[in-house]
């Protein structure tokens, strides 16, 4: 029911997987290669051994659900379609379940609908809290008529919004993002566990309705990155100045705050192309549209925009972002969005590989895509290069993550129905994949 323009590459993968099933092939051999125009030479053959990835496979565990990251380093979670949550620790190739610290039964008001959820949470030794809950009409008898799905996330409030005993409670109603590590939240609340009360943080004054009868989901949107980088005021994303079905999916970055009728109506940076911002010495960094076929990395100090780097091409079609890194899918150029600096990823054993998932921490790199219709992944390091591996199972990957020891963990669907998953951990050190 919400924001078609915020569907990420992972979410698009989920839609395809659940709607039409995974594309399977009986064989990955017999790939043809053409020589140069004179027919005298031919490029090296692509790697076609479906089992070669076993050389870097460090561990594999079967679960009924994909495993996803939390806000706590080294802690992960799974969630069933009925909302049961389990927490896990990962140590080397060992994945062990840990007990939740507790459960909150929460209820929030969205478009005058009272939506309940049971939120399971885990508290780390330093007081950092992470929790998750789910509402669906299939698993709840609550009288909710407009929404059939709502994902809840519980965390600590940023310092600027901290309130005695309160937590931050975020809600996302895009069911296609269920297994995504990069959700966009349309509702935000302070949650007081002692009383069960909630209150909005960002203003929703003058919020219009969409075609389903719900309040527009693109009115005041937060991401995990926006929460993590919150300063004195939230920076958040909104398309409130644009038509609900704009072709170019326009949105702006707003700054919360102010008073009276102008509260939370400070349009800070206009026409950005992704749910990302950071900071440099001069101000806020953001990706801003530049004409019909280009965009700029800009630094904005509240009055002046400075172009840090210009980019050519359509952002949604030609680029994939992972955290503070941007990948050009055509050239494999990697850009550090905090500086604008670039380097080119070296890929081995590939032939016209096209990536559709990209994850990096600035050192380790993981890509998922296809080469000549064959599902493939590329695993390695930014400076040392990455090697492509081909296997039918790579068409069913969910929630790839880089662990703190530099390995890559991902969930792979065992079948097109998603009835079971294999959690796989791969080594990525250059010496181990050579």
N, C-alpha and C positions, 0 to 999 in steps of 0.2 A: 504494500500500500504506500510505499514511500520512495522518494528520491531516486529515480532511475539513474540520475547522473552520478550518484555516489557509489555505484556498484564497482567494486574493485576487480582486479584481474582474478583474484581468488574467488570472489563471489560469482563472477561470470562463469568460471569453471564449474562451480557448484550447480548453477542453473542448467548448464549443458549436461552435466553428469546425471542429475536426477531426472531431467526431462527426456533425454533420449538414450541414456546409458553410455557406457564407455565404448570408445571405438577399439575393437579388438582385431588383431590380425593373426592368421594361422602361422605365419612365418615372417622372419625379418631378414631373410637372406635374399639373394638374387637382386641386389640393388645395382642398377646400371649406371655407368659413368661415361660421359662423352669426352673425347679428346679436345685439344685446342683446335682453332679453325683449320689448321693444316693437317690435323690428324696425326701429329707426330708424337705428342705426349698426352698423358692423362693424369688427372689429379689422384692423389692417393685414395684408395677405397675407404669409405667410412667404416667405422668399427661396427660389426654386426653380431658379435658374440653376446647372446642375451645373458650369459652367466658371468661375464667378466667383472661385473660390479661386485661379485662375491669377494674379490680380493680386498676391497676396502670396507666390506660390511663388518661392523664390530659387534653388533647385537641385534636381535629381533625378538619381539614379544607380541603375542596375539591378544587383542582386546576387542571388546564389542563396540567401542567408540573411539574416534580420533582423540589424540592428546593435544592440549593447547597450553599456551604459556599464561602465567599469571604476572602480577606486578612484582612478585618476589623472586629474586634470582635463585634459580635451582628448584623452584616449586612449579608444578604443572597440574592441570586438572582435566577431567573428562566430564561430560554431561550427557545424560540420556535424553531421549526425546520426550520423556515425561518429567524431566527436571531433576533427577538424582545426580548429585555431584560427588566425585571422588578426587582426592588430592594425591600427588605423587612427588617423590624425590628421585632425581637421576644422578647416579654416581658411577662414572665410567660407562659400562654397558649394562648396569643394573638399574632397573626401574622398580621402585618399591612404593607401595601405597602407604599413606599416612592418614591418621584420623583427622577430621575437621575439628577446629576449635569450638565450633558451636553452630547454631542455626537461628536465623531470625525469620519470623513470619511477617512479611511486609505487605503494605498496600499503598498504591499511589493513584492519584486521580489524573487521568489523561482524557481530554475531551469529555469531561463530565462522566467518564466511566471509571469505576473503582476496580483497579486491576491488582489482584493478589499474586504473591509468589513466595515460595520458601527459599530463602537464601542461605546456602551453606558457606561458611567462611573459615579461613585459616589465618591465625595471627602469628607472625614471626617474633623472635626474641626481642627485636628492637621496636616492637609495637606496630609494625606495618601490617595492615589488614588487607586481605583480598577475598572477595566473596562473589558467588554467582547463583542466580536463580532463574526460573523459567515459568512463564504462563503460556498455556495453549488452551484453546477451547476443547481440545480432545482429552485433556487431562485434568480439567477443572470444571466444577459445576457453577462457578461464579457467573452472575448475570452480566456478562460483558458482550456487547452486540457489535461494536464497531471494530474492535481488534480481535484477531484470532491467534496472535503470537506476540510475546514481549519478552525480551532477554534483559535480565537485571544484572548490573555489576555494582558491587559494594567496594569502597576503598576509603582511605584517609582523605580528608579535605585538604586542599592546599593551604599553606600557612595563612595566606591573606583572607581565606574564607573560614578558617578554623573556628569552630564553635564548641563549647564545652559539651563533651559527650556525643557530638554529632559526627556522622559519616557522610561521605558523598555517595549518592545512589543514582546511577545512570540507567537509562532505559533505551533499548533499540528495538524497533518493531519490524525490521527487515529480516524475514525468516531465511532468505537466501544467504545471509551472513552468519548463520548459526555456527559453522565451523571456521569462521574467519578470525585471525588474530588481529585484524585491523578494522574493528567495528566503528561505526559512526553513530553516536547517541543523540537522539532527538529530544529527550526529556532529561532534566537534571534536578535533583532534590537534595536538600539536607535531610538526613534521616536520624531521628533521635530514638535509639533502641530502648531506652527506659520507658518512654511513653508510647512509642510506635508512631509518633507524629512525623509528618513530612512537610517541607515547604520548598517552593521553587527558589532557585538561585538566580537564574537568568530570567529577565522579564519576558512575559508572553503577552503584553498588552497589544491590542489591535491585531492579533494573530488571526489570519484568514483560515478558511477550511479548504480541504482538497475535495476531489470528486467522490470520495468514500464517505464523507461526512466527518472525518477526523480533522483535527487541527493540522495545518501544513507541517510535515515532518522536516522541512528544510528551513524552518524559521530561525532556530537557534541550535546549532549542532556542535557538539564537542567530540573530540577524539582523545585517545590515551595520551598522545603527544601534546595536545593542548592542555590537558590536566597536568602533565609532568612539567611543562614549561610555563605554568601559570606564575605571573608576577604579582603586582599589586591588584591587577584586574584580569579576569579571564579574557583571552582573545578567543573568539569562536567564529564559526562559519555560518553564513546565512545567504539564502537566495530570495529573501523577502522583497527585494527591489525588482525582481524579474518575474515574468510569467511562469506559472507552474510547469509548463511544457516547452520552455525555450529550447531551441534546437542545439545551441552551443553549451547548454548546461552551465550557465553563468552563476557565479556566486562571489561573495565578498567576505573579507575578514572584518569583524566588528570588535570593538572593545567594550566590555561591560562597564557599568558604572553610570554616573550622572544622577539626575533626580527628576522628579515630576514626569511630564509626558515624554521627555526625551531619554528616559532611563533605558540603557542598553540599545540605544539607537545611533551610536557613534560608528558610522561606516568608516573603518580605519584604512583598509587597503582594498581597492576595487578590482573586480574581475580577475580573481585568481583561478588557477587551473587544477589545483589539487588541495587536499586536506593536509597541508603542511605549512609550518612556519618554524623559524629558529631565530637566533639573535647573533649579531656581530657587534663590533665595537661602536658602530654608528646607529644601530637600531634593529628593527624587525626585518628578517629575511623572508621573502615569499616568492612564489612563482606566479607571475602575472602575464596574462594574455598580451600578445603583441601582434595585432592584425589577425588575419584569417589562418595563417599557416606559420605561426611562430609564437614564442613566449620568452620572457626574460626572468632571470634571477635578479631580484631587486633588493636593495636595502632601503628601508623607510624609517626616517627619524621622527615622524609625526608632522612633518611639513614638507620634506623634500624626498623625492624618490631618486635613488642612484642605481643605475644599471650595473650589476656586477658581472653578468655574462648574458649574452644573447644566444638563443637556441632556435634552430630552424626545424620545421616539420610539425605535424599535428601531435600534440602532447599525448592524447589518449591512444592514438594508433601507433606511434613510433617510440614511445618511452615507457619504462616501468620504474617505479620508485620503491626503494626499500629503506625505510628510515630516512637518514640524511644523505642517501646515495641515489643517483639517477642513472639508469642504464639506457643507452641508445640501442634499440633492438637490431638496427641495421648494421651498425659499425662496431658494436660491443664496447663503445667508449663508456667509461665510468666517470661520473662527475660527483665530486664532493660538494654538496650544496652549501656547506658552511663556508667554503672558500672559493668555489668556482673552479678549482683545479681539476684536471682530468688525467686519466690514464686509460689505456686500452687493454681489455681483458684478452689474454691469449687462450684460445680454445683449441684443444687437440681432438682428433678423431671425429671431426664434424664435417657435414656437407649441407650447406644451406639450412643450418639449424635456426629455428625461429623460437624465441623464448616467449612464454606467456606467464611465468611466475619467476620472480627474482627476489632473493633474500641475501643480504650481506650485513656484516657488522663492520665493514671497512677493511677486513683482513680475509676472513673466510667468505667464499661466495658459492651460492647454489642457484642454478637455473633449471626450470622445467620447461619443456617445449616439445617440438617435433622436428624431425629431419626427413623430408620426403615422405611424410605421412606416418613415420615411425616414432612412437613416444620415446623421449630421451630426457636425461638429466645431465647437467654439467656440474661437477663438484671439484672444488679446488681452492686456491687462494688468489687474491687480487693481484699480488705481485709475482707469484710463482706459476700462475696459469691454472687452467681447469681442464679436466678430461671428460668427454662425453661418453655416456653409457646408454645402451638401448635395450628396452624391455617393454613388453606390452603393459606390465603392471604400472609403469610410470604414468599412464594416462589417468590413474585414479589416486593421485596424491592430494593430501590435505595438510594444511597447517605446518609447512616446513619451518624449522627453527634452527638457529645456531646456538649450541650449548656453550657454556662458559669455558669448556676445555677445547673449543675450536672444532668440535665434531658437529655433524648435521643430523638432526632428528626429524623424522616425518612420519605421518600416518598414511598407509597405503590400503585402499579398499580391496577386500578379498573378492568382491563380486560387484556387479553393477547395481544391485539392490542396496549395497552398503550395510549388509547384515553383520559384517565382521571386518576388522582392520588388523593390519600388522604394523606395529611400531618399530621402525628401523632406525639404527644409528650407524652413520658412516664416518670413517676417518677422512680428514681433508688435508693433512700435512702433505706438502709437495713430495717429500721422500716416500710417503706411504702410497701415493697414487701414481708415481712414476712408472 
